[in-house]
Amino acid sequence: MKIWKLTVGVATAALMAGSAYAADVTLKFGHVGQPGSLFEASVNTFAECVNGSMGGKVEVQTFGASQLGKDKELLQKLKLGQVDFALPSSVMSSVDDTFGVFEMPYIIQDREHMKRVQAELGDTFQAAAQSKGYRIVTYFENGFRHITNNVRPVNKPEDLAGVKLRTPKGAWRVKMFQLYGANPTPMAFSEVFTALKTNVIDGQENPYAQIASAKFQEVQKYLSITGHVYTPAYVLVSDKTWNSWPADIQAGLQACGDSSQETVYQKAADLEVELLDVIKSAGVEVNEADKAAFIEASKPIYDEFAATVDGGQELIDTVQSLADGS
């Protein structure tokens, strides 16, 4: 973990150094990630790039741990001009159904697959965001999600029967876990630790980076490695705000968004190894779930997405066709 702490420390130092001068433009970047999370490191990487490369013209100030609001509040604040950047993930499926394709279980195979999807369908997702008043600067990630709970190890979908499981506030995730037999309970991320500790809910599902940084391993007995959904995270701005910035500022911000993505993906891959060990060392019982059983049980959610979302089947087909690089 020494390298991880050093990386965050360098980013923090750069931000502190950046605040020593008065930038022409100061931009607020709010997110829900806890200290030590992938979200925090990702946002700091972007801010470090901007603050170091734009010659004092622009300073990005970062506010994590829901300091400026939870995901839905941040989306609203973007439109009101009270926040300049946010890093939503699953909640985007509630902004526009197009983003719900990432809620389809096991549709994204790995990060190289995600890069191909971004290259092929980037204009589609950008149009969906702009239709709701937003703009995607680049894609970071939340990661591959796994299930923790205090009831039993989850090997197959039927093991989720009756488990009260926190989910993000996205309709497709709720539908998916209802299909598996769980009792999905949408809840803001900042409320999950207390809800687990007080047995208001039995479990939750998140990538290792979110599980470990939020210390869920302290209040959970079982971790089941399901990898059921890969969730991108979107560096998001208001389209109106973006268009108010001069072209040179837009170009500098876009360049830092693009260059930060590879660093974020590498950190995410490293953390998948490091943080699984952290979770295990807390005494959590870990099992590999039967992914084939989950994939088989997921067909109805694909059918519903294809039938109810405009262009849904085409989206599914395109994403799946890019899995092997073809």
Secondary structure as UniProt FT lines:
FT   HELIX           2..18
FT   TURN            19..20
FT   STRAND          25..30
FT   TURN            35..36
FT   HELIX           38..53
FT   TURN            55..56
FT   STRAND          58..63
FT   TURN            65..68
FT   HELIX           71..80
FT   STRAND          85..86
FT   TURN            90..91
FT   HELIX           92..95
FT   HELIX           97..103
FT   TURN            105..106
FT   HELIX           111..131
FT   TURN            132..133
FT   STRAND          134..144
FT   STRAND          146..149
FT   HELIX           157..160
FT   TURN            161..162
FT   STRAND          164..167
FT   HELIX           171..180
FT   STRAND          183..186
FT   HELIX           189..191
FT   HELIX           192..197
FT   TURN            198..199
FT   STRAND          203..206
FT   HELIX           208..213
FT   TURN            214..215
FT   HELIX           216..218
FT   STRAND          222..225
FT   STRAND          230..238
FT   HELIX           239..244
FT   HELIX           247..281
FT   TURN            282..283
FT   STRAND          285..288
FT   HELIX           291..297
FT   HELIX           299..308
FT   TURN            310..311
FT   HELIX           312..321
FT   TURN            322..324
//
